């Protein structure tokens, strides 16, 4: 294992009897940190990410670790760092005292493809003589390359024979498995099917329980969102999965057969109320469900009984309904109808599909997370491929097909080559929907929590739509009315306004909205979620936040508010004032 990470200077590995995963001990506070050097860095740097901050770490050490953490500034580097931390924290087999590998724990000392050409010489017995190789190959790098090729082919065959998705090779668990096999060395006895289904499964369940309990312990600090996900199984039963989410992770609570309750608002309310009671009303900030009328009625009943929480509808569903409503406008309807005719014709005839792929070198249909997002993304693909499609329908290959003589083929060819009304409708549809599709992608993404960005993203989307169609009120009013109807009646809640206000990217930006509903939303959230005795302290913290005073004005805070997620940033700089520690839910939890 590499020891280049600066955190190793301030921590040491400690043996844990009966445990397979790694513990490290902080040299300053002697706290045991499990999960590898990644969590130790967060402990020393006081990032408040999944671990308690070290209370005794010297300022110079804290700054050193923070500087190291900030080295990876690009999204690609951050994703790689997160992946490496997951690999490190998720590994079972990495005991450097194991005799199978070298004393320093470095993987370069493990028996590998070169070992049969080398002999080990003890450094203390060299006596000035050089280490030598036994029968070294003429080209060691070529031999290593060939050896890796054989291993890679064996791994590939495992994937191919078992129909495993290629994406699985990017799983940290797969990387850990390969690394552990390499660290073990020759002669590994592969676990049996019985072992997998008995003691190995039980140990993994124990480890998962530990992880879940770690997340649950953080609920009291941040509050939680209860997520409801309805679906139908193969037997036609209406099932609802309940999950609990906070910035530290998502925990599956349980699945309920709600076939008898899913259409009845009162029964749904009782079910949601039971879930809130199970989690703890004092911890719940919001309950997120589908936004059908029965769920909306159940959510209203829930808020009437539980005064300290919000019911909010699924943002992705609401935005998809906006796209559906926009799709009913004559301009959009014309574009979608003819685009569907073209795509259906191409994908229903193998010869035409092969010809399309030859001319465009890509797919025409672009699947998305929702039905109407898929429709509008397909329009975008059609616009981008307009010239290749026109080239296909004027090519000799097309003229040789039987479809070029049939009515369906002639109609599709006419749409692509000469229907200018169609192409204008496509352009208009894209100008008025592309900004909403961007918002939909954001709320469905996993890069960062969307709550703190939704209000600002919707405002930006509306302004972009207005600009795309010319900027005159008459040109975009119809579009805005459709968006506002769904936004104001279903999606928009005080939580979105509060999260917008508390997001430093908007608060410290040039175009921060001064609309009264923003401050009103924040105050309503504070009244609902923060005990009245703590309002004064919360107001003081808000004053510091708005004026960049205290920790909010430090160089590190101002330099990182655009790159860190609002929840992590505010946790780092918003709750280190001892006078504010008594606030049950820090106001900045809303931005998570």
C-alpha positions, 0 to 999 in steps of 0.5 A: 500500500502506498504511504505517499498520502500525507495523512499517514504521518499523523495516523497509524494502523492498529490491529482489530481482533476479529475484524477484517476491515482497516482501523487507523488511530489519529495521533492527536486525539487517539480516535479510531477511524475505520474505512481507510486513509480517506476518512482519516483525511476528512477527520484531520481536515474537519470536512465533516464528511462521514466522520467526526472532526479531530478536536486536537489537530493543529492548524498547520496540519489541518491546512496541510490536509485541506490543501492536499484535498483541494489538489484534485479540482477537476470533476474527473480528478474528484471522481477518481479520488472518490473512487479510490477512497471507495476502493480503499474503504471497502477492501477486506484483504489488505493486512500488510502483516500477511506473509504472502506479500512484502513487509512494506505492503507495497504491491510491487513486492507481490509475487507476479509474472516476473518472480519466476525470473528473480531471486530474493536477496536480503539487503543486510546480506548483500555485502556490496554485491549487486542483486542479480536475476536468474535467467532474466528475459530479454524483454521484461516489459514485453513479458509483463504485457503478455502476462497481463493480456492473459489475465485480462482475457480470463477476466473478460471471459468471466464477464462474457460467459455470465452476461455481466454488464461491462460497467461492473468492471468500474465497481470499487468492489470489483477492483478490491476483489482483483487486488485482494486476489493479487495480494493473496498470491498463488494457491488461492482456494476459490470460495464455494457456492455454499460459502457465498450463501452462508458465512460470506453473506453473513459477514457482508450483512454485518458490514452493511449494518455497520455502514447503515448505523454510521449513516443513521447516527448522522440523521440527528445532525442534518435531518432527513428526507423520506423518499417514496418510490412506487412501482408494480411487480410482475404479479401486478401488486402496487409496491412502495419502497421507502428510503431515508436520505441525508447528505451522508447517504440513502438508507433503504427502510422497507418495502410495503405492499400498498395495493389496497391503499395506493388509490386511497388518500386516507390510507396513503396518509396512514402509511406515510404517517407510520413511516414518519413515526418509525424514523422519528418526526423530530428528524424528518424535514420532508417527505417526497412522493409522486405528485398524483392527486391521491399523494398530494391529498395524503401529503396535505393530511400529513402536514396538518398532523406533523407540523414540523415537516414538509410534503414535496412532490417528485421534481423529476415527475413534475418537470416531465409533466411540464414537458408533456403539457408543452408537447400538446402545443400545436408547434410541438405536437407537429414536430413530435408526431412527424419525428415519431413517424420517421424514427418508427420507420427507420427502427422498424426496418433492419435494412433502413436502420443499418443504412442510417447507422452507416450514414450517421455513425450514431443512434437517432433515439436517445433514451432518457429517464422519462418518456417525454425527455426521451421524445425531445432528446430524439428531436435534438438528435434528429436536428443534429443528424439532419444533413446525414439523414438527407444524404441517406435519403438521396443516396444510391443505397436508398434508391435501391431499396424496395422502401424507396418505392413504397408510400411509407418510404416516400412520406418519410423521405419528404419529411426529411428533405422538403418539409420546412415546416417540420424542421422549423417546428423541431427548432422551436420545440428544442428552443423551448424545451432544452432548458427544462431537459437540463433541469430534469437531468440535474434533479436525476443526477447524483453529482450533488443534491439538487434541492439547493439548485432547483429554484435557481435552475428553474429561473435560469431555464425560464430566462433561457427559453425567453431568450431563445424565442426572441425575448418578447413577452408574447413569444414566450408567455404561453410557455411560461404559463405552462411551466408556472402552472406546474411549478406554483401549484405542485413543485414549488415549496418553501424548502426550494426557496430556502435552499436557494437562499442558503446556497452560496453559489446563488447568494454570493452571485451577481444575479441572486433573486431578491423576490420576496418569496425567497426570503419568505420561504426561508423564514417559513422554513425556520419557523417550522423546523427550528425551535423558537428558542433558537431563532435568535441564534439562527438569525445571527448565523444568517447575518454572518452568512449574508455579510461573509463575516466570521468563518464565512469570510475566510479565504478558504470559504470564499475560494471553495463555495463554487466547487463544493456542494452547498451542504458540505460547504455550509457544514464546514463553515457554518457550524463551528461557532460553539455558540450555535451548536445548540440549534437542533437543525442548523439552518444550512441543512436546507441547502443539502 
